[in-house]
Amino acid sequence: MKIRGFEVVTKYKNAGINIPKRSTEHSAGYDIEAAETVSFAPREIKLIPTGLKAYMQSDEVLYMYDRSSNPRKKGLVLINSVGVIDKDYYNNPDNEGHMFMQMRNFTDEEVVIEKGERVVQGVFMPFLVADGDENQEKEERTGGFGSTGA
C-alpha cells in the first residue's frame, strides 16, 4: 500500500526526472527540482514544471516552500509564499496531478533556472478540519492548477 510519496507524470517519464529526497537525516523538506530549463524576464511570473505528482493520505497535504537561498542567490520567490498540494490533486483528469512552482523574478535582470536545479522543498503534513465539516457539501476535483475557484 502506498502511503505518501512522489511519482513522475507520464509526460516526463523518459526525461530524467529525479524523485525528491531529503538532503539530511533531519530535513523536513524534500528537495524538488525543475523538470526543464526556464528563463524569467525581469519582473516576470512563470510556472516551473516539476514533472512530478504527489500521493498522500486523506488527512494530509503537501506544502511547497521556497528554498531560502532563492531570493538572495536567484532573485526569485514563490509567488504565493506556500504551494498547497491536496490529496485529490493526484491523478486529476486535467493534468494527472502535475505539480508546478509559480515563481516571480523580482530583479531587473533575466534569471534562468536550469533543469535539475532544486527550487522548492516539499513537506508532507497532517491537517485538521472544523467541527461540522463532514456535513458540508463538497465539490469533486475535476481540474488541475487553480481549478477550485477564482
N, C-alpha and C positions, 0 to 999 in steps of 0.2 A: 504494500500500500504506500502510495506517495503521500508524504506529509507536507513538505514545503521545499521549494527549490526553483531552479531555472531550467528552461529548455530553449533551444534555438528555433525560431519560427521558420516555416517552410521556405520562404523567400531567401533566407540566408543559410540554408542547410550546408552548402558547399563553399561558404565564404570565409572559413577560418575564424568563426566567432568563438571567443573564449567564454566558458561558463564562469560567472563571477565567483571569486573566492575572497576569503578574509586574509588580510596580509599578515596578521599576527594572531597568536592564540587568544588574546583578549579583545580583539577588534569586534565591535558590534556590527559594523557595516561590511557588505560585500562590494568590492570594487567593480563597477560597471563601466565597460569601455564603449567607445564609439564604434559602430559597425562599418562606417565609411568615413572618409575624409570630408569635412565640412568647412567651408570658408564663410566667415561673417564679415560683411561690410561694416564700417563704423556705425555704431548705434543699432545695428540690425538684430532682430529676434528671429531665431530659426529653431526647428526641431532637429535634434540629432538622433538618428535611429540607433537602437541598441542591438537589433537582430534577435532580441530575447523576449520571452514571455515568462511570467512567474505564476506558480501554483502554490496554494496555501489552504489552510483550514478555514471553515466558515466564520470563525470568530477572530480572524487575523487579517492584517493589512500589511502591505509592503510600502514603506516610506522611502522616497528617494531624496537624499540630501546632497547639496552641493559639496564638493570637496573643498576643504578650507583654503587650499592654495589657488583655486581658480580665479578669484578676484585679483589677488596680488600678482600672480605669475602670468595669467592669461587675459585679464580684463573681461572675464565672463562671469555671469551669475545665473543661477537657476531662477528664471523669471517669476515663478510663483512660490519661491522660497522652499517649498516642500512638495514633491510629487506624491500623489496618493494613488496606489495601485490596489484596487479592490479585488476580492476573490473572483467575482463574476466577470472581471475583465479578461481573465484567462480563456482562451479559445473562443472569444466572442465572434459572431459571424462577420463583422465588418472588417476586422484586421487580424484575426487569430490571437489577439491579446498582445500584439507587438508594442513594446514599451518604447517611448520616446522621451528625450530630455529636452525641455523647452528652455533654451538659453538666450541670453542677451549680451551682446558686446557693448559695454558701456564706454569704450575708448573711441578715439578719433582715428584709429588705425585698423587695418584689416587684421583679423585673428583667424588662425587656422587650427582646427582640431584634427589630428591625424587618426586614421583608422587604427584601432587598438589602444588609443590613449584613454587612460582612466579619467572619467569625467564626474561621475556621481558615486555615492555609496548607497546601497540598498539595505534597509534594516527591517526585518520582519518583526511585527509587534502584535500582541493581542489588543482587542478593543472592547469596550463596553457599550451597551445600548440603554436608553432611558426606559423607565417603567412605562408599560403600556405599548411599547414599540411593536410587540407581536400582534397587536390589534389594529395597527395602521396599515392601510393598503400600500403595497409596493409595486413598482414597475419592474418588468423583466428587462435586463440589459439586452439591447439588440445591436448596439454600435460600439465603436472604438473610442478614440481620443475625443474627449469633450462631449460625449454622447448623452449625458444625463441632464442636459439643460443648458440654457444660455449662459 
